[in-house]
Each structure stands twice: as C-alpha cells, then as structure tokens.
Amino acid sequence: MFGLLADIAADSLWLRPQIYFDCDREMVIENCRRIEEYNEVCIRLVSDRLGITVWGSSLEADTYGSGGLVIRGRITQVEFEERECRSR
C-alpha cells in the first residue's frame, strides 16, 4: 500500500526522472540522486528507482542546482536499468 502511495505522490509532484536531449551533444536529467561512476566515456547515475548509464566520448557532467545534471560531450548510447526499491 505504501509503495502505491509513494508512486502516486512521485508522479504528482514530478519526482520521477525527466530526461531531455539536445541532439547527441547534451543531455539534461532532472531529479538525479547521485553519480555512481564518472569518466570521459561513461557516466552512471541513479535517479529514483532507475539506473541510467550514458556512454560516449569527452563526457563532462555539470550540476545545475537541486537534483539536476547536465551531461555534455558526444553521447552515443544511453542505458536504463530498473533498480530495486529501497526503504526510504
């Protein structure tokens, strides 16, 4: 029951990850929780119950405020992985 209420609240309050692309050179991710791996060919991050891995070359990450991330460089592939829900 709590999981269902948490999902409804997250959807209503726009707490789910929102991802925007500008061609293959820039990616904006809102509601990013943390960066797990960072180098110039791979950036792996966690956003809610979703793991996101960005592959490319000359990748750079910039934060733009509370819970947001801008990735710049040549983006060649983006992978999404559903993660287990942990107690909050």
N, C-alpha and C positions, 0 to 999 in steps of 0.2 A: 504493500500500500504506500509506504513512504517513497519507494522508488518511482512509482507512478506520479505522485505529487511533486517530487523533485523534477521529473521530466517536464511536467506541465509548467511548473514555475520557470525552469530554464528556458523553455520555448517562449513563454510570455514575456520574460524580461530580457530577451536577446542575449542569453548567456552561452548559447551554442557558438562554436567557431564559425566565423564568417570569413570567407577567403575571396580575394579579388586579384585578378591577373591583369597586368599591362603587357600584353603580348608574351614574349619569353624572356623579358628583361627585369620585371619587377613583380613581386607578389606581396600582398598585404594580408596579414592574418590577424583578425580581432579575437579577443578572449583566449590568448595564448597563456598557458600556465607556467611552462618552463622550457628551457632549451636543454636537451639531454646530450647532444653531440653537435660540435661546430667545427668545421674546417672549410677549406675553399671548394671542395667538391661535394660535401654532404652536410646538411643541417637537419637534425632530428629534433622534433619538439612534441610537447604534449599539450593538448587543448581539450578540456573536459574529458570525455571517455574516448577520445580519438588521438591516435599517434599519427603524426604527419612527418614524412621524410621527403626532403627536397634534394634532388640530385642536379648537378650541373658543373659549371666551371666559374672560377673567380667569384664565388658566392660571398656576400657580405650581409650581415644582419644588423639592423638598426631598430631600436625600440622607439616608439612614438608616444609613449605615455602609458597609462594604466592598462596593462594586459594586451598590448598590441605589438606587432612585429612587422617590419618591412624587410624583405629579402631582395637584394639586388644582385645581378650577375646574369650569366647565361643559364637559364633554367631549362633542363632537358627532360626531367621526369619528376612526378610527384606521386608518392605512395601514401595510402591511407590504411590504417590498421585499427580496428576496434579493440579497445583495451577493457579489461575487467573493471567494474565499478568498485571503488574502494570506499570504505566508510569515511564520511567527511567529518 
